[in-house]
Amino acid sequence: MVVLNRARNVVFLSTYPPRECGLATFTQDLVNELDEIKLINKPRVIAISNGDYRYDERIIMEIWQYDRDSYVKAAKELNETDTELVVIEHEYGIFGGDWGDYILDFIDNLHIPFITTLHTVLLEPSDKQKEIIKVLGEKSCRVVTMANNTVKILTSVYGIDPSKIEVIHHGVPYKVVEPREKLKERYGFKGRQIISTFGLISPGKGLEYGIEAIAEVAKKHREVLYLILGQTHPCVKKEYGESYREKLEELVERLGVEENVRFVNKYLTKDEIIQYLQLSDIYMTPYLGRDQAVSGTLAYAVGYGKVIVSTPYPYAKEMLADGRGMLAEFADSKSLARCINYILEHPEVKSEMEKRTMALGRTMMWKNVANQYARLFIKTIEETQLKGDTLVG
């Protein structure tokens, strides 16, 4: 029997802070915003853990990432609760097994309807990667993706029913911040043109091309300062140590741009990210991955109305359309430098780009995004319950 217009019980399966992970931050931001929506009871979380974390009261159980049995156990325990919908936040490297196939053990034992949110959509997946998304797509009530460019990939490559696919932007936290020039002064950057890149550092980020581009720009604009914000990705650090960062530091020294490039080697809080974005004149993503469908860091930059210079991966092309930034060639520092120089030398163009980016960015604030998710959750719960129950007023 379905009773409409009452608060619904939703549980997320994801990583969660204090684990340092973009997915954890995403989930925390979303559930915090959903707390404000009366049609959803305070969402709970099953945390995927790879270490000993001290979680808050939102966590109702943990799954040990590399323990296959814990996925089965968690699903069976969840079946005994009043949970009406499970939301699986999917990213490669989060779940145990071959490309994270332990998640399939979880859904095989789950008797509750679920939605899958895909944080990575690969154009050319391996057989195993393809199989996992295909099965999730078949068994999910809905599949959420964060960019329009992925819809065709999900239908053609993974065979997901297009009627199941929902596009909801990556959310961005809203915070009132000081004006750019005031923040620059506070951080000791007065009179500098700030270019920034933030996120967990790994070789795929193409930061060496960003540094080479800054060396080129600095020949004409000595006031330019490139901030590389963030620590080395934990998985990269575990396997290779700090070798990539050390190579970048050596490159800075070799090019003689120590005054134009600065590393902020730490895991940034949301407040720090927002402040660094606010004081930036240009946000740069020189990424090397040609198939990157979504980028949380780029979403943040759009959310705060930044002029963006990026390589043309699919998400950047979508976000920077209609004059919201400039696209450079992959692995091409001279192309990046030309874009940066053009923006710095045409302040009226920069100002117009900022206005256009901010217009899109406003739609990506977490309040708007959480409302879209809440509507989707309620609709999905009601549809699944109506299939087997008699509707009563």
C-alpha positions in Angstrom: 0.0 0.0 0.0 1.5 3.4 -1.1 1.0 6.5 1.0 1.9 9.6 -0.9 3.1 12.9 0.5 5.2 11.6 3.4 8.9 11.8 4.0 10.9 9.1 2.3 13.8 7.0 3.6 16.9 7.1 1.3 20.3 5.5 1.9 23.5 6.3 0.0 26.3 3.9 -0.8 29.5 5.9 -1.1 32.8 6.9 0.4 32.3 9.6 3.1 34.5 12.1 5.0 36.9 12.0 6.7 38.1 9.7 3.9 39.9 12.1 1.5 38.1 11.5 -1.8 36.1 13.6 -4.2 33.2 11.2 -4.1 33.1 11.5 -0.3 32.9 15.3 -0.5 30.2 15.0 -3.2 28.0 12.7 -1.1 28.4 14.8 2.0 27.4 18.0 0.2 24.4 16.3 -1.4 23.0 14.7 1.8 23.6 17.8 3.8 21.5 19.8 1.3 18.8 17.0 1.2 18.5 17.5 5.0 16.7 20.8 4.2 14.1 19.1 2.0 11.1 18.0 4.0 10.0 15.3 1.6 13.1 13.3 2.4 14.0 12.0 5.9 17.6 12.7 6.9 19.5 10.5 4.4 21.8 7.8 5.8 25.0 6.5 4.3 26.7 3.1 4.0 30.4 4.1 3.9 32.9 2.2 1.7 36.1 2.2 3.9 39.7 1.4 3.1 41.0 2.4 6.6 40.0 3.2 10.1 37.8 6.3 9.9 35.8 8.0 12.6 32.5 8.8 10.9 29.7 11.0 12.1 26.2 9.7 13.1 25.0 9.7 9.5 26.8 6.4 8.8 24.6 3.4 9.5 27.1 0.7 8.5 30.5 0.3 6.8 31.6 -1.9 4.0 35.3 -2.9 4.0 36.3 -2.0 0.4 38.3 -5.2 -0.2 36.1 -7.7 1.7 33.7 -9.3 -0.7 31.5 -10.8 2.0 30.9 -7.4 3.6 29.0 -6.3 0.4 26.6 -9.2 0.7 26.2 -8.8 4.5 25.4 -5.0 4.1 22.8 -5.6 1.4 21.1 -8.3 3.5 21.1 -6.1 6.6 19.8 -3.1 4.6 16.9 -5.3 3.4 15.7 -5.6 7.0 15.4 -1.8 7.4 12.7 0.7 6.3 14.9 2.0 3.5 12.8 2.7 0.4 15.6 3.7 -2.0 19.3 3.1 -2.3 21.6 5.6 -4.2 24.8 4.0 -5.4 27.5 6.6 -6.1 29.7 4.8 -8.6 33.3 5.5 -9.4 36.1 3.2 -10.4 38.6 2.6 -7.6 36.0 2.8 -4.9 34.7 -0.7 -4.8 36.8 -3.9 -4.4 37.4 -6.6 -6.9 38.2 -6.5 -10.6 37.4 -2.9 -11.5 35.1 -2.7 -8.5 32.9 -5.7 -9.4 32.2 -6.4 -5.7 29.4 -3.8 -6.2 27.6 -6.5 -8.2 27.5 -8.8 -5.1 25.8 -5.9 -3.3 23.1 -5.4 -5.8 22.5 -9.1 -6.4 21.6 -9.4 -2.7 19.6 -6.1 -2.5 15.8 -6.3 -2.5 15.3 -2.5 -2.4 15.0 -0.3 -5.5 18.2 1.6 -6.3 19.5 4.5 -8.4 23.1 4.6 -9.7 24.9 7.9 -10.1 27.9 7.6 -12.5 30.9 9.8 -11.7 32.9 8.4 -14.6 31.6 7.3 -18.0 34.3 5.8 -20.3 33.9 5.9 -24.1 36.2 2.9 -24.5 35.8 0.7 -21.4 37.5 -2.6 -20.9 35.2 -5.7 -21.1 35.0 -5.8 -17.3 34.3 -2.0 -16.9 31.6 -2.3 -19.5 30.0 -5.3 -17.9 29.8 -3.6 -14.5 28.0 -0.4 -15.9 25.8 -2.5 -18.1 24.6 -4.6 -15.1 24.1 -1.5 -13.0 22.2 0.1 -15.8 19.9 -2.9 -16.3 19.1 -3.3 -12.6 18.9 0.4 -11.6 15.5 2.1 -11.6 17.4 5.3 -12.9 20.9 6.1 -14.0 22.1 9.7 -13.2 24.9 11.2 -15.2 26.3 14.7 -14.8 26.8 15.8 -18.5 24.7 15.6 -21.6 27.7 14.3 -23.5 27.5 11.0 -21.8 23.9 10.1 -22.7 24.7 8.8 -26.1 27.7 6.9 -24.7 25.5 5.2 -22.1 22.9 4.1 -24.7 25.3 3.1 -27.5 28.3 1.7 -25.6 26.5 0.3 -22.5 23.1 -0.4 -23.9 21.3 1.5 -21.1 17.6 2.2 -21.8 17.5 6.0 -22.6 14.2 6.4 -20.6 16.2 5.5 -17.4 18.9 8.2 -17.9 18.7 11.5 -16.0 21.1 14.4 -16.4 21.8 16.3 -13.2 24.7 18.7 -12.9 27.6 18.2 -10.5 26.7 20.3 -7.5 28.7 23.3 -6.3 28.6 24.6 -2.7 27.3 28.2 -2.3 29.3 30.5 -0.1 29.5 34.3 0.1 33.1 35.3 -0.5 35.1 38.5 -0.4 35.9 40.3 -3.8 38.8 39.0 -5.8 41.2 41.9 -5.2 40.5 41.9 -1.5 41.3 38.1 -1.3 44.4 38.5 -3.4 45.7 41.1 -0.9 44.9 38.9 2.0 46.8 36.0 0.5 49.8 38.2 -0.5 49.0 38.1 -4.2 48.3 41.8 -4.7 49.0 42.9 -8.3 49.3 39.3 -9.6 47.3 37.7 -12.3 46.3 34.3 -10.8 45.9 31.1 -12.8 44.9 28.1 -10.7 44.3 24.3 -10.9 43.0 22.3 -8.0 42.4 18.7 -7.2 44.3 15.5 -6.3 47.5 15.5 -8.4 48.3 12.6 -10.8 50.1 12.3 -14.1 46.9 12.5 -16.1 46.3 16.1 -15.1 48.9 17.3 -17.6 50.3 19.9 -15.1 53.7 19.8 -16.9 52.0 21.5 -19.9 50.4 24.0 -17.6 53.8 24.9 -16.1 55.4 25.2 -19.6 52.5 27.4 -20.7 53.0 29.7 -17.7 56.7 30.0 -18.5 55.7 31.2 -22.0 53.1 33.6 -20.6 55.5 35.0 -18.0 57.7 36.3 -20.8 55.0 38.9 -21.5 53.2 39.0 -18.2 55.7 38.8 -15.4 52.9 39.3 -12.8 51.4 35.9 -13.7 51.2 33.3 -10.8 50.1 29.7 -11.3 48.8 28.0 -8.2 48.8 24.2 -8.3 46.5 23.4 -5.4 46.2 20.0 -3.9 48.1 16.9 -2.7 49.1 13.9 -4.6 46.3 11.4 -5.2 46.5 8.7 -2.4 46.6 5.8 -4.9 49.4 7.5 -6.9 51.3 8.3 -3.7 51.0 4.7 -2.5 52.4 3.3 -5.7 54.9 5.9 -6.9 55.4 8.2 -3.9 55.9 11.9 -4.8 57.8 11.3 -8.0 55.3 13.2 -10.3 55.2 16.2 -8.0 59.1 16.2 -7.8 59.3 16.1 -11.6 57.0 19.1 -11.7 59.1 21.0 -9.2 62.2 20.2 -11.2 60.5 21.5 -14.3 59.7 24.8 -12.6 63.3 25.1 -11.5 64.7 24.2 -15.0 62.4 26.8 -16.7 63.3 29.4 -14.1 59.7 30.2 -13.1 60.0 29.8 -9.4 58.4 33.2 -9.0 55.5 32.3 -11.3 54.5 28.8 -10.0 53.5 27.9 -6.5 52.5 24.5 -5.1 50.0 24.3 -2.2 50.6 20.7 -1.2 47.6 19.8 1.0 44.1 18.4 0.9 42.0 21.6 0.6 38.9 22.2 2.6 35.8 23.4 0.7 36.3 26.9 2.1 39.9 27.0 0.9 38.9 25.8 -2.6 36.3 28.4 -2.9 38.6 31.2 -1.7 41.3 30.2 -4.1 38.8 30.0 -7.0 37.4 33.4 -6.1 40.9 35.1 -6.2 41.7 33.4 -9.5 41.6 35.3 -12.8 41.7 32.1 -14.9 41.1 28.5 -14.0 43.1 26.0 -16.1 42.6 22.3 -16.6 45.4 21.0 -18.9 44.1 17.4 -18.5 45.4 14.7 -20.9 42.3 12.3 -20.8 40.4 12.8 -24.0 37.3 11.0 -22.8 36.7 12.7 -19.4 33.0 13.0 -19.2 32.8 14.9 -15.9 35.2 16.9 -13.8 34.2 18.0 -10.3 36.9 20.6 -10.2 35.8 22.2 -13.4 32.2 22.2 -12.1 33.4 24.2 -9.1 35.2 26.7 -11.4 32.0 27.1 -13.5 30.0 27.5 -10.3 32.1 30.5 -9.3 32.0 32.1 -12.7 35.7 31.6 -13.6 37.1 32.2 -17.0 38.4 28.7 -17.9 41.2 27.6 -20.2 41.1 23.8 -20.8 42.0 21.0 -23.1 39.0 19.8 -25.1 37.8 16.8 -23.2 34.0 16.2 -23.5 33.0 17.9 -20.2 35.1 20.9 -20.9 33.6 21.3 -24.4 30.1 21.1 -22.9 30.8 23.5 -20.0 32.8 26.0 -22.1 30.3 26.2 -25.0 28.7 29.6 -25.9 31.7 31.7 -25.0 32.3 30.5 -21.4 36.0 30.0 -21.9 38.7 28.9 -24.3 39.8 25.4 -25.4 43.5 24.6 -26.1 45.0 21.5 -27.8 45.9 18.4 -25.8 49.5 18.2 -24.6 50.3 21.6 -26.1 51.8 24.2 -23.8 52.0 26.8 -26.6 48.3 26.5 -27.3 47.5 26.9 -23.5 49.8 29.9 -23.4 48.0 31.6 -26.4 44.6 31.2 -24.7 45.9 32.7 -21.4 47.7 35.6 -23.1 44.5 36.4 -25.1 42.4 36.5 -22.0 44.9 38.6 -20.0 45.2 41.1 -22.9 41.5 41.4 -23.6 39.8 42.3 -20.2 36.5 43.1 -21.9 36.4 39.5 -23.3 37.3 38.1 -19.9 34.5 40.1 -18.3 31.9 38.8 -20.8 33.1 35.2 -20.3 32.8 35.5 -16.6 29.2 36.7 -16.9 28.3 33.8 -19.2 30.0 31.2 -17.0 28.3 32.6 -13.8 24.9 32.3 -15.5 25.4 28.6 -15.9 27.2 28.3 -12.5 24.1 29.6 -10.6 22.1 26.6 -11.8 24.7 24.2 -10.4 24.5 25.3 -6.8 23.8 22.5 -4.4 20.3 23.7 -3.5 19.1 23.5 -7.1 20.9 20.2 -7.7 19.5 18.6 -4.4 16.0 19.6 -5.4 16.4 17.8 -8.7 17.6 14.7 -6.9 14.8 14.8 -4.3 12.2 15.0 -7.1 13.8 12.0 -8.8 14.0 10.0 -5.6 10.4 10.6 -4.7 9.2 9.8 -8.3 11.2 6.6 -8.4 10.0 5.4 -5.0 6.3 6.1 -5.9 6.7 4.4 -9.3 8.3 1.2 -7.9 5.8 1.0 -5.1 2.8 1.5 -7.4 3.9 -1.4 -9.5 3.0 -3.9 -6.8 0.7 -2.0 -4.5 -2.8 -0.5 -4.5 -2.8 3.3 -4.4 -4.7 4.9 -1.5 -5.3 8.6 -1.1 
